[in-house]
């Protein structure tokens, strides 16, 4: 009985780590929604594209190699050099900032004051375009991402828990690193939002676009800034998920798991994205452990969405979201 309890604790800890990974993706949704009121369906694909670009730069892969070879009849696939991980991350971040500028110039500035559903459909189109563009640019094969992050079982935790309880906990080093990075990222974002001029401008735009314009805040600059930050968050999420399971096109589907996280935490709350992710991560693991055998298993595929449905019925604004009251 005690061993079963320890196993449940281990499951909960691993769920906690998985929840942090979900939160990393949800953060990008929250940032863009707060600044522009746009639900960015493309956030998951942005994480995929960032990870693909990072791997391509590190491996010295020729962009659009298949297209170039088909047109010119060449066999060029690699430049013959490899970039260090840190330098490749910096180049990838520059590409994500350029992507943010392009999104604003080519899409957002032409859709100012449009209905939310139109903006949402624009991000769906952006997601499919970016997925196809990434495929054309870097290829569709599964890629290994190694940026030097520690992986595998944490020996110290395994040995310590075995000596204390006679049962060693399996905790992945990569999950521990992801937890630390997510905590630092959230802290930096909260401090940026509260104590910098750009952060206050971002919150002003989130409250009222017209009022922000009237005091001289540029919506274009704010949107480029927030999409750049969302691109950075997507890069971090792509690195973590890519290092964990490989860089493949199913990586874009992590956006689907971020939806229940947002429904629980609230679409406008940065801390809510973290808390919602932890609830989903721990909840789905424990539910699978406790009820999975009786229900036939695979409950992790639907538990988060059922929990989100319950929240939509009883608290549609989420745990940390603002309750909107409109006069009729």
C-alpha positions as CSV (number, residue, x, y, z in Angstrom):
1,X,0.0,0.0,0.0
2,X,2.8,2.4,0.9
3,X,4.6,1.5,-2.3
4,X,1.4,2.4,-4.3
5,X,1.3,5.8,-2.5
6,X,5.0,6.4,-3.5
7,X,4.2,5.5,-7.1
8,X,1.3,8.0,-7.0
9,X,3.7,10.7,-5.7
10,X,6.1,9.8,-8.5
11,X,3.3,10.0,-11.1
12,X,2.2,13.4,-9.7
13,X,5.7,14.8,-9.9
14,X,6.0,13.7,-13.5
15,X,2.6,15.3,-14.2
16,X,3.9,18.5,-12.6
17,X,6.8,18.5,-15.0
18,X,4.5,17.8,-18.0
19,X,2.3,20.6,-16.9
20,X,5.2,23.1,-17.0
21,X,5.7,22.1,-20.6
22,X,2.1,22.7,-21.4
23,X,2.3,26.1,-19.7
24,X,5.2,27.1,-21.9
25,X,3.0,26.9,-25.0
26,X,0.0,28.5,-23.3
27,X,2.1,31.5,-22.4
28,X,2.4,32.5,-26.1
29,X,-1.4,32.4,-26.4
30,X,-1.8,34.6,-23.4
31,X,0.7,37.2,-24.5
32,X,-0.9,37.7,-27.9
33,X,-4.4,37.6,-26.6
34,X,-3.7,40.2,-23.9
35,X,-2.1,42.7,-26.4
36,X,-4.4,42.3,-29.4
37,X,-7.4,40.2,-28.5
38,X,-6.3,37.6,-31.0
39,X,-6.5,33.9,-30.2
40,X,-3.3,32.8,-32.1
41,X,-4.1,29.4,-33.4
42,X,-0.6,29.4,-35.0
43,X,1.3,29.3,-31.6
44,X,1.9,25.6,-31.7
45,X,3.2,25.8,-35.3
46,X,5.4,28.7,-34.3
47,X,7.0,26.3,-31.7
48,X,7.5,23.7,-34.5
49,X,8.9,26.2,-36.9
50,X,11.3,27.6,-34.3
51,X,12.6,24.1,-33.5
52,X,12.9,23.2,-37.2
53,X,14.9,26.4,-37.8
54,X,17.2,25.7,-34.8
55,X,17.9,22.2,-35.9
56,X,18.5,23.3,-39.5
57,X,21.0,26.0,-38.4
58,X,22.8,23.7,-36.0
59,X,23.2,21.0,-38.6
60,X,24.2,23.5,-41.4
61,X,21.3,22.4,-43.5
62,X,20.6,24.2,-46.8
63,X,17.2,25.9,-46.6
64,X,14.8,24.8,-49.3
65,X,17.3,22.2,-50.4
66,X,14.7,19.9,-51.9
67,X,13.2,22.8,-54.0
68,X,16.6,24.0,-55.1
69,X,17.8,20.5,-56.1
70,X,14.6,19.8,-58.0
71,X,14.9,23.1,-60.0
72,X,18.6,23.2,-60.5
73,X,19.3,19.4,-60.6
74,X,21.9,19.7,-57.8
75,X,22.5,17.6,-54.8
76,X,23.1,20.2,-52.1
77,X,21.8,19.4,-48.7
78,X,24.4,20.7,-46.2
79,X,26.9,23.5,-46.1
80,X,29.5,21.3,-44.4
81,X,29.6,23.2,-41.1
82,X,27.7,23.1,-37.8
83,X,26.7,26.1,-35.6
84,X,27.2,26.0,-31.8
85,X,23.8,25.7,-30.0
86,X,24.1,29.2,-28.4
87,X,24.8,30.9,-31.7
88,X,22.0,28.9,-33.5
89,X,19.5,29.9,-30.8
90,X,20.5,33.6,-31.3
91,X,20.0,33.3,-35.1
92,X,16.7,31.5,-34.6
93,X,15.5,34.3,-32.3
94,X,16.4,36.9,-34.9
95,X,14.4,34.9,-37.5
96,X,11.4,34.8,-35.1
97,X,11.6,38.6,-34.6
98,X,11.6,39.0,-38.4
99,X,8.6,36.7,-38.5
100,X,6.8,38.9,-36.0
101,X,7.5,42.0,-38.1
102,X,6.3,40.2,-41.2
103,X,3.0,39.1,-39.5
104,X,2.3,42.7,-38.4
105,X,3.2,44.2,-41.8
106,X,1.5,41.6,-44.0
107,X,-1.5,40.6,-41.9
108,X,-2.3,42.5,-38.7
109,X,-2.1,46.1,-40.0
110,X,-4.6,45.2,-42.7
111,X,-7.1,43.7,-40.2
112,X,-7.3,46.5,-37.6
113,X,-10.8,46.8,-36.1
114,X,-12.0,43.6,-37.8
115,X,-14.2,41.1,-36.0
116,X,-12.4,38.7,-33.7
117,X,-13.5,35.7,-35.8
118,X,-11.8,37.2,-38.8
119,X,-8.5,37.6,-36.9
120,X,-8.9,34.1,-35.6
121,X,-9.3,32.7,-39.1
122,X,-6.3,34.7,-40.2
123,X,-4.2,32.9,-37.5
124,X,-5.6,29.5,-38.8
125,X,-4.4,30.4,-42.3
126,X,-1.0,31.5,-40.8
127,X,-0.7,28.2,-39.0
128,X,-1.2,26.1,-42.2
129,X,1.1,28.4,-44.2
130,X,3.8,28.3,-41.6
131,X,3.6,24.5,-41.3
132,X,3.9,24.1,-45.1
133,X,6.7,26.7,-45.3
134,X,8.6,24.9,-42.6
135,X,8.2,21.6,-44.4
136,X,9.4,23.2,-47.7
137,X,12.3,25.0,-45.9
138,X,13.7,22.2,-43.7
139,X,12.1,19.0,-44.8
140,X,9.5,16.8,-43.1
141,X,11.7,14.1,-41.6
142,X,12.0,13.7,-37.8
143,X,15.0,15.5,-36.5
144,X,17.0,15.1,-33.3
145,X,17.5,18.2,-31.3
146,X,20.5,18.3,-28.9
147,X,21.4,21.7,-27.4
148,X,23.3,20.2,-24.5
149,X,20.4,19.9,-22.0
150,X,20.8,17.0,-19.6
151,X,18.4,14.1,-20.2
152,X,17.6,10.8,-18.6
153,X,16.9,9.8,-15.0
154,X,18.2,12.1,-12.2
155,X,20.5,9.8,-10.3
156,X,20.5,11.9,-7.2
157,X,16.7,11.9,-6.8
158,X,16.6,8.2,-7.6
159,X,19.3,7.3,-5.0
160,X,17.9,9.7,-2.3
161,X,14.3,8.5,-2.6
162,X,15.5,4.8,-2.7
163,X,17.6,5.2,0.5
164,X,14.7,7.1,2.2
165,X,11.7,5.0,1.1
166,X,13.1,1.9,-0.6
167,X,11.6,3.2,-3.8
168,X,13.5,5.3,-6.3
169,X,11.6,8.1,-8.1
170,X,12.1,8.3,-11.9
171,X,12.4,12.1,-12.7
172,X,13.8,13.2,-16.0
173,X,16.6,15.8,-15.9
174,X,15.1,17.5,-18.9
175,X,11.8,18.0,-17.1
176,X,13.6,19.6,-14.2
177,X,15.5,22.0,-16.5
178,X,12.2,22.9,-18.2
179,X,10.6,23.6,-14.8
180,X,13.4,26.0,-13.9
181,X,13.4,27.7,-17.3
182,X,9.6,28.2,-17.2
183,X,9.8,29.6,-13.7
184,X,12.5,32.1,-14.7
185,X,10.6,33.0,-17.9
186,X,7.3,33.7,-16.1
187,X,9.1,35.8,-13.5
188,X,10.8,37.9,-16.2
189,X,7.6,38.3,-18.1
190,X,5.7,39.5,-15.0
191,X,8.5,41.9,-14.1
192,X,8.6,43.2,-17.7
193,X,4.8,43.7,-17.8
194,X,4.7,45.5,-14.4
195,X,7.9,47.6,-14.3
196,X,8.9,48.6,-17.8
197,X,7.6,51.3,-20.1
198,X,6.9,48.8,-22.9
199,X,5.2,46.5,-20.5
200,X,2.9,49.2,-19.2
201,X,2.1,50.2,-22.9
202,X,1.3,46.5,-23.6
203,X,-1.2,46.4,-20.7
204,X,-2.7,49.7,-21.9
205,X,-3.3,48.3,-25.3
206,X,-4.8,45.2,-23.8
207,X,-7.3,47.3,-21.8
208,X,-8.3,49.7,-24.6
209,X,-6.9,50.1,-28.1
210,X,-8.4,53.5,-28.7
211,X,-7.4,54.9,-25.4
212,X,-3.8,53.7,-25.9
213,X,-3.7,55.3,-29.4
214,X,-5.0,58.6,-27.9
215,X,-2.0,58.9,-25.5
216,X,0.5,58.2,-28.3
217,X,1.1,54.4,-28.0
218,X,1.9,52.8,-31.4
219,X,-0.2,49.7,-31.9
220,X,2.1,48.5,-34.6
221,X,5.2,48.6,-32.4
222,X,3.3,46.9,-29.5
223,X,2.1,44.1,-31.8
224,X,5.6,43.5,-33.2
225,X,6.9,43.4,-29.6
226,X,4.4,41.0,-28.3
227,X,4.6,38.7,-31.4
228,X,8.4,38.7,-30.9
229,X,8.0,37.7,-27.3
230,X,5.5,35.0,-28.3
231,X,8.1,33.9,-30.8
232,X,10.7,33.6,-28.1
233,X,8.3,31.7,-25.9
234,X,7.6,29.4,-28.9
235,X,11.3,28.9,-29.4
236,X,11.8,27.9,-25.7
237,X,8.8,25.5,-25.9
238,X,10.0,24.1,-29.2
239,X,13.5,23.4,-27.7
240,X,12.1,21.7,-24.7
241,X,9.5,19.5,-26.6
242,X,11.9,18.9,-29.5
243,X,14.7,17.8,-27.1
244,X,12.2,15.5,-25.3
245,X,10.4,13.8,-28.3
246,X,12.3,14.9,-31.4
247,X,11.4,17.7,-33.8
248,X,8.5,16.4,-35.9
249,X,5.3,17.8,-37.3
250,X,3.2,16.3,-34.6
251,X,4.9,18.9,-32.4
252,X,2.4,21.5,-33.7
253,X,-0.4,19.6,-32.0
254,X,0.8,20.6,-28.6
255,X,-1.3,23.7,-29.2
256,X,-4.4,21.6,-28.7
257,X,-3.3,20.6,-25.2
258,X,-2.7,24.3,-24.4
259,X,-6.4,25.1,-25.0
260,X,-7.6,23.4,-21.8
261,X,-4.8,25.1,-20.0
262,X,-6.1,28.5,-21.1
263,X,-9.7,27.6,-20.2
264,X,-8.6,26.7,-16.7
265,X,-6.2,29.6,-16.1
266,X,-7.9,32.3,-18.1
267,X,-6.9,33.8,-21.5
268,X,-5.5,37.0,-20.0
269,X,-3.5,35.7,-17.1
270,X,0.2,34.8,-17.3
271,X,0.2,33.1,-13.8
272,X,-3.1,31.5,-14.9
273,X,-1.3,29.8,-17.8
274,X,1.2,28.3,-15.3
275,X,-1.4,27.2,-12.8
276,X,-3.7,25.8,-15.5
277,X,-0.8,23.8,-17.0
278,X,0.1,22.3,-13.6
279,X,-3.5,21.3,-12.9
280,X,-3.8,19.7,-16.3
281,X,-0.4,18.0,-16.1
282,X,-0.9,16.6,-12.6
283,X,-4.6,15.9,-13.1
284,X,-4.2,13.8,-16.2
285,X,-1.4,11.7,-14.8
286,X,-3.1,11.0,-11.5
287,X,-6.5,10.3,-13.3
288,X,-4.7,7.8,-15.6
289,X,-3.1,6.2,-12.6
290,X,-6.3,6.0,-10.5
291,X,-9.0,5.5,-13.0
292,X,-7.2,4.5,-16.3
293,X,-7.3,0.7,-15.7
294,X,-11.0,0.7,-15.0
295,X,-11.8,2.9,-18.0
296,X,-9.7,1.1,-20.5
297,X,-6.6,3.4,-20.4
298,X,-5.7,6.3,-22.7
299,X,-7.6,8.8,-20.4
300,X,-4.7,11.3,-20.9
301,X,-6.1,12.0,-24.4
302,X,-9.4,13.3,-23.2
303,X,-9.1,14.2,-19.5
304,X,-7.9,17.8,-20.0
305,X,-10.8,18.6,-22.4
306,X,-13.4,17.2,-20.1
307,X,-12.0,19.2,-17.2
308,X,-12.0,22.3,-19.4
309,X,-15.7,21.6,-20.3
310,X,-16.6,21.5,-16.6
311,X,-14.8,24.9,-16.1
312,X,-16.6,26.4,-19.1
313,X,-19.9,25.5,-17.5
314,X,-19.2,26.7,-14.0
315,X,-16.5,29.4,-14.4
316,X,-16.1,30.3,-18.1
317,X,-13.5,33.1,-17.4
318,X,-11.1,30.6,-15.8
319,X,-9.5,30.7,-12.4
320,X,-7.6,34.0,-13.0
321,X,-9.5,35.5,-15.9
322,X,-11.5,38.7,-15.6
323,X,-15.2,38.3,-15.4
324,X,-16.8,40.5,-18.0
325,X,-20.2,42.1,-17.2
326,X,-22.0,43.8,-20.1
327,X,-25.1,45.9,-19.7
328,X,-28.0,44.9,-22.0
